[in-house]
Amino acid sequence: MWSTNSPLRAGIAAVFALVANIDAADAQVSSPSLTLGDALERAATDNHLLRAAELRIGEASGQLTQAAVWLVDNPELAASGGRRTDPDGVDAFDREYEIGIEQRFEIGGQRGGRKRVAEAGLEATRARASDVGRVVALATSLAFHESLAARERVELAERTEDLAGQLHDLARRRLDVGEGTPLELNAAAVRLAEARRLRLAAQARHDTLLLRLRRLIGSEPDEPVTLVGALPDSSPPVFTDDIVARAVEARPDLRAAVHQVDAAAAGVSLAGARAWPDVTLGALVAREEGDEVLRAGIRVPLVLFNRNQGNRATAEAARERAVVEQEGLVLTVVTEARSAALAYEQARAALDVYDADVLVALEESAALVQLAAEAGELSIADVLVVQRELIDGLGGYVDARLSLATARARLLAAASLPQTTDLFEEDR
C-alpha cells in the first residue's frame, strides 16, 4: 500500500490531475464572469466597428430624405427699381420697379428616380451593417474559444511544470542514493526550465487573447473577466447542401449585393430622366412709364447637344458591374459555405481520434511511467520521453477541441446563423 505522503502517490495524483484540471478550470467562475452569449451581446452593442456601420444607416437615411424633396431648387426672387427722367420736364423723375419670381421644375420622373436610388442604397447599407455584425460575432466567438483554449494550455503548462519539478526531485534523490547520474539530474533540470518557459509563454498568450476579446466587446483593456464555458468535445454532423442553401438565402452580404443592383438599375432610370430638360416658370410685376405690368413666362432648354449621354452610359456600366459582382459574390458565398462544412467535418473526425480509450491510455501511461521511475525500472531519460508524449497528447486534445470550436464558428457564420446556435437542436 502507498502512504498518502509518498512521492509516488503524489506524482500519480499530479498526473491524473493533469487531465482533470483542464475540465475543472472550465467550471471555475469568479466575478465578473463572461459567457459566450454575454460576449456576443456586448459586441453587438459596444463594438466600435459595428457601431460605425450602424451609424452609416443614418447617413443613408438622410440621403433618402434629401432625395424625397419635391422641389430640388428653391424659388428665386429678383427685384429692381430706378427713376426715369420725364423728357417733357413736367415731372423730373418717374419711379419704376420690377419684382419677379422663378421656380425650376423637374420633369421626366427625376424625383422618383432619386428616391428609388436612395431607398435601394439605404437597404444595402442596412444589409452591410448586418454583415458587419455577422463578421464581428464570428471574430468574438473565435477570440472567446481561443481564450478558453489558452486557459487550458496555461493549466496544462502549470501541471507540466509541476511534473517536471517532481521529476527533478526524483532525479536528485536517485543521485543522492547512488542510483542516478549527474546527466539525469541535468536533463531533469533542463526539462524543468523548459517547462517554466512554456508556462510563461502560455500565460502571455492567454493574456494577449483576452486583450483581443476585450477589444471586440468594447471593454477597457484592463477590465477583469473570467470566461465561463468549455471547448466542445463533440458535435453533430451537418448536411452541406443545407448549409449552402441557408447561406444563399440568409447571408446579409448577398442581400446588400441585391440591393446594390437595384440601386444601380434605378440609377440607369434616373440618368435617363435627367436627359429631359427642366422647365422654369416665372412671374413678374413691374411699373413702367407709370403703368402697372404683370407678366408670366416659361423657359425650356433645347436639348440639342447635352442629352446626358455620358452619365447614362456610366450608369448602365455601373449596373452591369453590380450584376457581375452579385454573381461573383454568390459563387464566393457558396464556396465559403462548402469549405466551412468540409472543415467542420474534418475537425469532427480529428476530435474522434481522442476517444475515451485514448484519454484513459494517456492517464494510465503517466501513472505507469511514474511508478516505474520510482521503482528504478526506467531512467530519467525514458521518463522525460514518455512525459513529453503525454503532454503532447493532452495538448493535441486541446488543439482538436479548439479546431472543432473554430470550424463550428466559421460554419455558423458562413450560414448566417447566430454563434450561439445549438447544432444538436438544429439536427433534431
Sequence and secondary structure as in RCSB ss.txt:
>XXXX:A:sequence
MWSTNSPLRAGIAAVFALVANIDAADAQVSSPSLTLGDALERAATDNHLLRAAELRIGEASGQLTQAAVWLVDNP
ELAASGGRRTDPDGVDAFDREYEIGIEQRFEIGGQRGGRKRVAEAGLEATRARASDVGRVVALATSLAFHESLAA
RERVELAERTEDLAGQLHDLARRRLDVGEGTPLELNAAAVRLAEARRLRLAAQARHDTLLLRLRRLIGSEPDEPV
TLVGALPDSSPPVFTDDIVARAVEARPDLRAAVHQVDAAAAGVSLAGARAWPDVTLGALVAREEGDEVLRAGIRV
PLVLFNRNQGNRATAEAARERAVVEQEGLVLTVVTEARSAALAYEQARAALDVYDADVLVALEESAALVQLAAEA
GELSIADVLVVQRELIDGLGGYVDARLSLATARARLLAAASLPQTTDLFEEDR
>XXXX:A:secstr
   TT HHHHHHHHHHHHHHHHHHHHH   SSEE HHHHHHHHHHH HHHHHHHHHHHHHHHHHHHHT S SS  
EEEEEEEEEE TTSSSSEEEEEEEEEEEEE  SSHHHHHHHHHHHHHHHHHHHHHHHHHHHHHHHHHHHHHHHHH
HHHHHHHHHHHHHHHHHHHHHHHHHHTTSS HHHHHHHHHHHHHHHHHHHHHHHHHHHHHHHHHHHTT  TT   
EE     S      HHHHHHHHHHH HHHHHHHHHHHHHHHHHHHHHHTTS  EEEEEEEEEETTEEEEEEEEE 
   SS  SHHHHHHHHHHHHHHHHHHHHHHHHHHHHHHHHHHHHHHHHHHHHTS HHHHHHHHHHHHHHHHHHHT
TSS HHHHHHHHHHHHHHHHHHHHHHHHHHHHHHHHHHHTT  TT  HHHHH 
